[in-house]
Amino acid sequence: MIQEAKQKAENLSTDIFVRASVIGKLIGSLTQKKNLKILDVGGYQGRLELFVDSPVKVLDIFDVSEENYIKGDAKNIDCPD
């Protein structure tokens, strides 16, 4: 599994790789919570899940059907937690 994630990360564009890896490091350094849930707003194809040890849900406006993806507008988020 780790090798598969590494391979997926290596196939990212430089821009997305740097952005997601920096955000992943920030999340890791700012929180010690083990049961953290991450909502990546506007993060479609950002692949943040490759750089964190927590489940990631992506909210974006694109009409796609993928696991852990929610189609929606960040201006109208209905998120109870």
ChimeraX attribute file (.defattr): number of C-alpha atoms within 10 A of each C-alpha:
attribute: neighborCount
match mode: 1-to-1
recipient: residues
	/A:1	6
	/A:2	8
	/A:3	8
	/A:4	10
	/A:5	14
	/A:6	12
	/A:7	11
	/A:8	12
	/A:9	20
	/A:10	11
	/A:11	10
	/A:12	15
	/A:13	10
	/A:14	11
	/A:15	9
	/A:16	15
	/A:17	19
	/A:18	12
	/A:19	13
	/A:20	22
	/A:21	18
	/A:22	14
	/A:23	15
	/A:24	18
	/A:25	12
	/A:26	12
	/A:27	17
	/A:28	15
	/A:29	9
	/A:30	8
	/A:31	9
	/A:32	9
	/A:33	9
	/A:34	8
	/A:35	9
	/A:36	12
	/A:37	13
	/A:38	15
	/A:39	15
	/A:40	17
	/A:41	16
	/A:42	16
	/A:43	17
	/A:44	19
	/A:45	10
	/A:46	17
	/A:47	21
	/A:48	26
	/A:49	19
	/A:50	19
	/A:51	19
	/A:52	18
	/A:53	15
	/A:54	18
	/A:55	13
	/A:56	19
	/A:57	19
	/A:58	23
	/A:59	20
	/A:60	19
	/A:61	14
	/A:62	13
	/A:63	10
	/A:64	11
	/A:65	9
	/A:66	10
	/A:67	8
	/A:68	11
	/A:69	19
	/A:70	19
	/A:71	16
	/A:72	17
	/A:73	14
	/A:74	12
	/A:75	6
	/A:76	7
	/A:77	10
	/A:78	9
	/A:79	6
	/A:80	4
	/A:81	4
